[in-house]
Amino acid sequence: MATAAPGTVALALRDVSKTFGQVVALRSGSLTVTAGSIHALVGENGAGKSTMVKIIAGLYRADSGSYELFGEPVDFRTTAEAKDAGVAVIYQEPTLFPDLSVTENLFMGRQPRNRFGRIDRKAMDTEARALFARLGVVIDPERPADGLSIADQQIIEIAKAISLDARVLIMDEPTAALSGVEVERLMTIARALRDEGRALVFISHRFDEVFSLCDTITVMRDGSYVSTDRIEDVTVEDVVRRLVGREVGNLYPKQDAEIGEVVLEIEGLSRAGVFHDVDLQVRRGEIVGLAGLVGAGRSEIMQAAFGVDPYDSGTVKVAGKVVPPNDPAAAIRLGLALVPEDRRKHGLVLESTLTQNITMAIRRRLSRGGLLTSGAENATARDWAARLEVKASTLDTLAGTLSGGNQQKVVLAKWLSTQPDVLIVDEPTRGIDVGTKAEVHRLLSTLAGEGLAVVMISSELPEVLGMADRVVVVHEGRITAELSRDEATPEAVMFAATNTAAATDTAATSTSAATSTHGASA
Amino acid sequence: MSTAAPPAPTAPPTPQAPSIGARARKVLQARETGIILAFLVVLAVTTAINPSFLFSTDGWRDLFLTPSILVVLAVGQAIVIITRSVDLSQGSVLGLVAYATGRMFVDTGLPLVVVLLLGILLGVGLGLINGALVAFAKVPALVITLGTLYVYRGIMMSWAGSDRINASDIPRDLLSFGTSSILGIPSLAWISFLVLGVGAYLMGRTRGGREMYAIGSDPDAATLYGLKKTQRTLVAFAASGGLAGLAGVMYVARYGTISSGAGLGIEFEAVGAAVIGGVAIFGGSGTIFGAAVGAYLLMTINRGLPILGIQDFWQRAVVGLLIIAAIVLDKVLRERQHKKLLAERDAA
């Protein structure tokens, strides 16, 4: 494919917006990328980067704003249209077909064919092997994609994009789960692609990578465009200031709580391929932040402890009593509560009223002689809705019509009504506006102050650092660090979350790469 | 691949194409091999008890003739199941097409071939209705085709009333084709082989077929890949309907007599054949060949059990157990494979 001369504007988005129901995912996104350049796009989680990427990829259509490719206005309705126009996207979470072979995953939808329409398996196999050889990785192209590590899945996504010969290549946190060597390799490839005149967008939270790889940087915050600069004109401090745009203190009203005895005790919890030898203790009044990269296994660990997911070995105890595996009802009785990551799918019955949702977990207790009266339900629900300041016109409002923040409060109310000893919250403020976020944080802090043990899984680093008394970092299913509030710096957490130096078999070879890529921030 | 190759930091060995031994092991481990073995065991045991089961003109003919209609249905069913749907209306489509074909012979003077083609086209149309409802209304195929199972059967019953088509209404050429043999194998079986060959080729070796596997394996990933999900769903159901239509035409050729009960409940045998043959009910895996072998195993067991002296009730129970066993086996194998792959990853 012919690539444009360096300097031509390849990709231009102006004032693009996208709303989902009541949630504004992208307020006003702008991005201008020139050919022959690697453009960094940075912003906190929830800043709208991923939404913008999905608009570029044709997965979402923008509600407003303009989108141009090489000067031509475009409006992709499907990902296929974007692909045909030369846009390749490597997503944060790789999406492969588990039943199909690696080769088939690479070429799905565009397999080489002979003139009778028959897929040329030999050509496909040869090209797959050539691609992996070029990337310098050993992956059997004939094995099924099922069971590949995130790093390997990412490599396949990258191989796919390279073989697509895309003019515009967007990488949404491609290095998040890669080891030092793999990151170096990716950066070498990225530079080679840039030198051929392609336009690259690189999304990353690791500033050392951004500053060593990219030539231009665009900052986003709260769904809006903030700034675009040449990389040599800004410092990491400048970028961080624009990124956060506010004092971290206001958002995280952490109050001091008296830390009591151990309530939740997890010992040697393992599940093949998901998590290994997890030990975790949480005390009364304590907020433990579970940090790590997306897909590190944090949610899976807590879901296993709660009994939703199975585990192979290990024990979970609440206040000294063993929680039986695979039995969430028993876990609830023993004082565990879990606010799930996907509140619409797992936290709420969207078609039910606010009252019914709040009393969902305590129906047995509210019922008299097996009958549940709406009076008893409403009384309880009114109480909790008021305590958590749920903003809804009536208690009969359907949960699905509430805003994200209010939905989260309803889920919290549901679990708090069970009077738990341990509250597990998974991404408690995802997709919630800044104001309500602070309310949720204040609530968690108050609860801890009242003696509740809180486990908070969060991918938002500022949230973890602002809220947690102790930060436990998970990498590929293992706990790689346990940091006190004072030790928990962004660098320390990110280092443990990417765990470059500790990678067992590549330790020797990756040390030099790790120090060069991460040394700057450590 | 016009891009300049950046130097790899360390050059790991390029994995080579697997050896002949590895390929042979793959064949031996394939699900289809197990089903073929089961089929041969049933055949051998039954023949040992009653040699005429295989070594007689009738036995030899029935071996191929009995499964031929089911093979055609199972191929269509497998295509739909691979895309993570199911087509329960196959039996009703078969019945409706068979009756419509008979009526055309009785009421019109259209040439034989035209009538047969119209019959198959009717099947395609009925399948497209299923596909459109599934693809556009986004209702699970189980519900949609359960509905059309009754609707199509209802249309046929109100059309036919107590009336039925008799062999005397059917052109002699068609009936004699239905009982004819080529090279010692019944003509209808040859048709089923042709369907099997074309189906296996399309699903295994063309983009459209592989995309159906992909859609069944992970529908969300298919969206991200930009695969034409709606179109593929429509095609899958049209294929299943068209093949059910062809099965209806074959039914006419074989039996001549068409009552309102034609093809009643045969969709469940088709689902059973596909599942026994290793087509995973949750989509994305299995082969057309496996489904066809499943049909052979199912029909041969059906014929063999009376010879083994097993009562009618138990015959159905055996088939049911076979289906359950196949699904459980699938699940166990899948989980074992998944665990094995994960364990390899942990070890690495």
HADDOCK unambig.tbl for C-alpha pairs under 7 A between the chains (distance, minus, plus):
assign (segid A and resid 78 and name CA) (segid B and resid 226 and name CA) 6.31 0.50 0.50
assign (segid A and resid 79 and name CA) (segid B and resid 224 and name CA) 6.09 0.50 0.50
assign (segid A and resid 79 and name CA) (segid B and resid 225 and name CA) 6.64 0.50 0.50
assign (segid A and resid 79 and name CA) (segid B and resid 226 and name CA) 4.62 0.50 0.50
assign (segid A and resid 80 and name CA) (segid B and resid 225 and name CA) 6.90 0.50 0.50
assign (segid A and resid 80 and name CA) (segid B and resid 226 and name CA) 4.05 0.50 0.50
assign (segid A and resid 80 and name CA) (segid B and resid 227 and name CA) 6.88 0.50 0.50
assign (segid A and resid 95 and name CA) (segid B and resid 221 and name CA) 5.29 0.50 0.50
assign (segid A and resid 96 and name CA) (segid B and resid 221 and name CA) 6.27 0.50 0.50
assign (segid A and resid 97 and name CA) (segid B and resid 214 and name CA) 6.05 0.50 0.50
assign (segid A and resid 97 and name CA) (segid B and resid 217 and name CA) 5.60 0.50 0.50
assign (segid A and resid 97 and name CA) (segid B and resid 218 and name CA) 5.67 0.50 0.50
assign (segid A and resid 97 and name CA) (segid B and resid 221 and name CA) 6.86 0.50 0.50
assign (segid A and resid 98 and name CA) (segid B and resid 217 and name CA) 6.50 0.50 0.50
assign (segid A and resid 99 and name CA) (segid B and resid 217 and name CA) 5.94 0.50 0.50
assign (segid A and resid 99 and name CA) (segid B and resid 284 and name CA) 6.05 0.50 0.50
assign (segid A and resid 99 and name CA) (segid B and resid 285 and name CA) 6.28 0.50 0.50
assign (segid A and resid 108 and name CA) (segid B and resid 211 and name CA) 6.81 0.50 0.50
assign (segid A and resid 109 and name CA) (segid B and resid 207 and name CA) 6.27 0.50 0.50
assign (segid A and resid 109 and name CA) (segid B and resid 211 and name CA) 6.54 0.50 0.50
assign (segid A and resid 109 and name CA) (segid B and resid 227 and name CA) 6.47 0.50 0.50
assign (segid A and resid 111 and name CA) (segid B and resid 207 and name CA) 6.67 0.50 0.50
assign (segid A and resid 117 and name CA) (segid B and resid 206 and name CA) 6.25 0.50 0.50
assign (segid A and resid 118 and name CA) (segid B and resid 205 and name CA) 5.47 0.50 0.50
assign (segid A and resid 118 and name CA) (segid B and resid 206 and name CA) 5.23 0.50 0.50
assign (segid A and resid 119 and name CA) (segid B and resid 205 and name CA) 5.25 0.50 0.50
assign (segid A and resid 119 and name CA) (segid B and resid 206 and name CA) 5.41 0.50 0.50
assign (segid A and resid 119 and name CA) (segid B and resid 207 and name CA) 6.83 0.50 0.50
assign (segid A and resid 133 and name CA) (segid B and resid 14 and name CA) 5.84 0.50 0.50
assign (segid A and resid 134 and name CA) (segid B and resid 5 and name CA) 6.42 0.50 0.50
assign (segid A and resid 134 and name CA) (segid B and resid 8 and name CA) 6.59 0.50 0.50
assign (segid A and resid 135 and name CA) (segid B and resid 8 and name CA) 6.45 0.50 0.50
assign (segid A and resid 136 and name CA) (segid B and resid 8 and name CA) 5.34 0.50 0.50
assign (segid A and resid 136 and name CA) (segid B and resid 10 and name CA) 6.86 0.50 0.50
assign (segid A and resid 136 and name CA) (segid B and resid 11 and name CA) 5.86 0.50 0.50
assign (segid A and resid 136 and name CA) (segid B and resid 12 and name CA) 6.18 0.50 0.50
assign (segid A and resid 137 and name CA) (segid B and resid 12 and name CA) 6.71 0.50 0.50
assign (segid A and resid 138 and name CA) (segid B and resid 12 and name CA) 6.79 0.50 0.50
assign (segid A and resid 138 and name CA) (segid B and resid 14 and name CA) 6.78 0.50 0.50
assign (segid A and resid 138 and name CA) (segid B and resid 15 and name CA) 6.71 0.50 0.50
assign (segid A and resid 140 and name CA) (segid B and resid 15 and name CA) 6.55 0.50 0.50
assign (segid A and resid 146 and name CA) (segid B and resid 338 and name CA) 6.77 0.50 0.50
assign (segid A and resid 147 and name CA) (segid B and resid 338 and name CA) 6.31 0.50 0.50
assign (segid A and resid 147 and name CA) (segid B and resid 341 and name CA) 5.09 0.50 0.50
assign (segid A and resid 147 and name CA) (segid B and resid 342 and name CA) 5.09 0.50 0.50
assign (segid A and resid 148 and name CA) (segid B and resid 345 and name CA) 6.90 0.50 0.50
assign (segid A and resid 149 and name CA) (segid B and resid 345 and name CA) 6.62 0.50 0.50
assign (segid A and resid 163 and name CA) (segid B and resid 1 and name CA) 5.88 0.50 0.50
assign (segid A and resid 165 and name CA) (segid B and resid 1 and name CA) 6.75 0.50 0.50
assign (segid A and resid 185 and name CA) (segid B and resid 9 and name CA) 6.94 0.50 0.50
assign (segid A and resid 188 and name CA) (segid B and resid 6 and name CA) 6.71 0.50 0.50
assign (segid A and resid 189 and name CA) (segid B and resid 6 and name CA) 6.09 0.50 0.50
assign (segid A and resid 192 and name CA) (segid B and resid 6 and name CA) 6.42 0.50 0.50
assign (segid A and resid 272 and name CA) (segid B and resid 342 and name CA) 6.63 0.50 0.50
assign (segid A and resid 272 and name CA) (segid B and resid 343 and name CA) 6.42 0.50 0.50
assign (segid A and resid 273 and name CA) (segid B and resid 342 and name CA) 4.71 0.50 0.50
assign (segid A and resid 273 and name CA) (segid B and resid 343 and name CA) 6.13 0.50 0.50
assign (segid A and resid 273 and name CA) (segid B and resid 346 and name CA) 5.99 0.50 0.50
